[in-house]
Amino acid sequence: PILPLVLGAALSKNRLAPLYVCLGLSFAFIFLGWSAAAFGSVLGISPDTIRIVSAAALGVSGLFFLSSRLSGLLSNRLLPISNYAHQRLIGLDHTNPLASLLIGFLLGAVWSPC
């Protein structure tokens, strides 16, 4: 549901920006998928193990969202990282295609686990 908002905001800066955002998303999915497969095979981790660990991580993250106390604790811990990233994104020239590509890549990296 957030992708139309991101693409609409990108379009307001540069008419080709949505293309670069989509390319960044694609690069992130390809790079992260390839990296997970490569490291998994190098380390001898089976796909079943990756699925089980991923399901457990998803379940644990769901518990954080069910509890307002745990959610607040997680938010407080991640706030410095979020602020740092926000400050870096504000400084980008949003008319630059490379900035749109970077925003797409970051969005893809965050979105990949979903």
GULO-799567 format. One record per residue: x, y, z of N, C-alpha, C in turn; residue in three letters. Coordinates in steps of 0.1 Angstrom, whole numbers, padded with zeros to 4 digits, always signed. Example, Ala and Ser with C-alpha at 12.3 -4.5 7.8 and 13.67 -1.06 7.14 Angstrom:
<nodes>
+0132-0057+0078+0123-0045+0078+0132-0033+0078ALA
+0128-0022+0071+0137-0011+0071+0129+0000+0079SER
</nodes>
This chain:
<nodes>
+0008-0012+0000+0000+0000+0000+0008+0013+0000PRO
+0021+0012+0003+0029+0024+0004+0036+0027-0010ILE
+0036+0017-0019+0043+0019-0031+0037+0030-0040LEU
+0023+0031-0041+0018+0042-0049+0021+0056-0043PRO
+0022+0057-0030+0026+0070-0024+0041+0073-0027LEU
+0050+0063-0027+0064+0066-0030+0065+0069-0045VAL
+0058+0062-0053+0059+0065-0068+0053+0078-0071LEU
+0042+0082-0065+0036+0095-0067+0045+0106-0063GLY
+0051+0105-0051+0061+0115-0046+0073+0116-0056ALA
+0077+0105-0060+0089+0105-0070+0085+0111-0083ALA
+0073+0109-0088+0068+0115-0100+0068+0130-0099LEU
+0065+0135-0087+0064+0150-0086+0078+0156-0087SER
+0088+0149-0085+0102+0154-0086+0108+0153-0099LYS
+0105+0142-0106+0111+0139-0119+0102+0129-0126ASN
+0099+0131-0139+0090+0122-0145+0095+0108-0147ARG
+0108+0106-0147+0114+0092-0148+0117+0086-0135LEU
+0115+0094-0124+0119+0089-0111+0112+0076-0107ALA
+0099+0074-0110+0092+0061-0107+0099+0049-0113PRO
+0104+0051-0125+0112+0040-0132+0124+0037-0124LEU
+0131+0047-0119+0144+0044-0111+0140+0038-0098TYR
+0129+0042-0092+0125+0036-0079+0122+0021-0081VAL
+0115+0018-0092+0112+0004-0095+0125-0004-0098CYS
+0134+0002-0105+0147-0004-0108+0154-0007-0095LEU
+0154+0003-0086+0161+0001-0073+0154-0010-0065GLY
+0141-0011-0065+0134-0022-0058+0138-0036-0064LEU
+0139-0036-0078+0142-0049-0084+0157-0053-0081SER
+0166-0043-0081+0180-0046-0077+0181-0051-0063PHE
+0173-0045-0054+0174-0050-0040+0169-0064-0039ALA
+0157-0067-0045+0152-0081-0045+0162-0091-0051PHE
+0167-0087-0062+0177-0096-0069+0189-0098-0060ILE
+0195-0087-0056+0207-0088-0048+0205-0095-0035PHE
+0195-0092-0027+0193-0099-0015+0189-0114-0016LEU
+0181-0117-0027+0178-0131-0029+0190-0139-0033GLY
+0198-0133-0042+0210-0140-0046+0220-0141-0035TRP
+0221-0131-0027+0230-0132-0015+0226-0143-0005SER
+0213-0143-0002+0208-0153+0007+0211-0167+0002ALA
+0208-0169-0011+0210-0182-0018+0225-0186-0018ALA
+0234-0176-0021+0248-0179-0022+0254-0182-0008ALA
+0251-0174+0002+0256-0176+0015+0250-0189+0021PHE
+0238-0192+0018+0232-0204+0023+0238-0216+0018GLY
+0241-0216+0005+0248-0228-0001+0263-0229+0003SER
+0269-0218+0005+0283-0218+0009+0284-0223+0024VAL
+0275-0219+0032+0275-0223+0046+0268-0237+0048LEU
+0263-0242+0038+0256-0256+0039+0243-0255+0046GLY
+0236-0244+0045+0223-0243+0051+0212-0247+0041ILE
+0204-0256+0046+0193-0261+0037+0182-0251+0035SER
+0175-0251+0024+0163-0243+0023+0152-0245+0034PRO
+0151-0257+0038+0141-0259+0049+0145-0252+0062ASP
+0158-0252+0065+0163-0245+0077+0160-0230+0075THR
+0163-0224+0064+0160-0210+0061+0145-0207+0063ILE
+0137-0216+0058+0122-0214+0060+0118-0214+0074ARG
+0123-0224+0082+0120-0225+0096+0125-0213+0104ILE
+0137-0209+0102+0143-0197+0109+0135-0184+0105VAL
+0131-0183+0092+0124-0171+0088+0110-0171+0094SER
+0103-0183+0095+0090-0183+0101+0091-0180+0116ALA
+0101-0184+0122+0103-0181+0137+0105-0166+0138ALA
+0114-0160+0130+0116-0146+0130+0104-0138+0128ALA
+0096-0142+0118+0083-0136+0115+0074-0136+0127LEU
+0073-0148+0134+0065-0150+0146+0069-0141+0157GLY
+0082-0140+0159+0087-0131+0170+0084-0117+0167VAL
+0086-0113+0155+0083-0099+0151+0068-0096+0153SER
+0060-0106+0150+0046-0104+0152+0042-0102+0167GLY
+0049-0108+0176+0047-0107+0190+0050-0092+0194LEU
+0060-0086+0188+0064-0072+0191+0052-0063+0188PHE
+0045-0066+0177+0034-0058+0173+0021-0060+0181PHE
+0020-0072+0187+0008-0075+0195+0009-0068+0209LEU
+0021-0065+0213+0023-0059+0226+0027-0044+0225SER
+0020-0035+0230+0023-0021+0229+0036-0018+0237SER
+0038-0026+0247+0051-0024+0255+0063-0028+0247ARG
+0062-0040+0241+0073-0045+0233+0075-0037+0221LEU
+0064-0032+0215+0065-0024+0203+0072-0011+0206SER
+0069-0005+0217+0075+0008+0222+0090+0006+0225GLY
+0093-0006+0231+0107-0009+0234+0115-0010+0221LEU
+0110-0017+0211+0116-0019+0198+0118-0005+0191LEU
+0107+0003+0191+0107+0016+0185+0118+0025+0191SER
+0119+0025+0204+0130+0033+0211+0144+0028+0207ASN
+0145+0015+0205+0159+0010+0202+0162+0013+0187ARG
+0152+0013+0179+0155+0016+0164+0154+0031+0161LEU
+0150+0039+0170+0148+0053+0166+0161+0060+0162LEU
+0173+0057+0168+0185+0064+0163+0188+0060+0149PRO
+0186+0047+0145+0189+0043+0131+0179+0050+0122ILE
+0167+0051+0126+0156+0057+0117+0160+0072+0115SER
+0164+0079+0126+0167+0093+0125+0179+0095+0116ASN
+0189+0086+0117+0201+0087+0109+0197+0086+0094TYR
+0189+0076+0091+0185+0073+0077+0177+0085+0072ALA
+0168+0090+0080+0160+0102+0076+0168+0114+0073HIS
+0178+0117+0081+0187+0128+0079+0195+0126+0065GLN
+0199+0114+0062+0206+0112+0050+0197+0113+0038ARG
+0184+0109+0039+0175+0110+0028+0171+0124+0025LEU
+0170+0132+0036+0166+0146+0034+0177+0153+0026ILE
+0189+0149+0028+0200+0156+0021+0202+0152+0006GLY
+0194+0142+0002+0196+0138-0012+0189+0148-0022LEU
+0195+0150-0034+0189+0157-0044+0178+0149-0051ASP
+0166+0151-0048+0155+0142-0052+0152+0143-0067HIS
+0158+0152-0074+0157+0153-0089+0167+0144-0096THR
+0177+0140-0088+0188+0131-0093+0182+0117-0095ASN
+0184+0111-0107+0179+0097-0108+0186+0087-0099PRO
+0199+0090-0095+0206+0081-0086+0199+0081-0072LEU
+0194+0092-0068+0187+0093-0055+0174+0084-0056ALA
+0167+0085-0067+0155+0076-0068+0158+0062-0068SER
+0169+0058-0075+0174+0044-0075+0178+0040-0060LEU
+0184+0048-0053+0188+0045-0039+0176+0044-0030LEU
+0166+0053-0032+0154+0052-0024+0147+0039-0027ILE
+0146+0035-0040+0140+0022-0044+0147+0010-0038GLY
+0161+0011-0038+0169+0000-0033+0166-0002-0018PHE
+0166+0010-0010+0164+0009+0004+0150+0004+0007LEU
+0140+0009-0001+0127+0004+0001+0126-0011-0001LEU
+0133-0016-0011+0133-0030-0014+0140-0038-0004GLY
+0151-0033+0002+0158-0040+0013+0149-0041+0025ALA
+0142-0031+0028+0133-0031+0040+0121-0040+0037VAL
+0116-0040+0025+0104-0047+0021+0107-0062+0019TRP
+0119-0066+0016+0123-0080+0013+0118-0090+0023SER
+0120-0088+0035+0115-0099+0045+0100-0101+0044PRO
+0093-0091+0040+0078-0092+0039+0074-0102+0029CYS
</nodes>
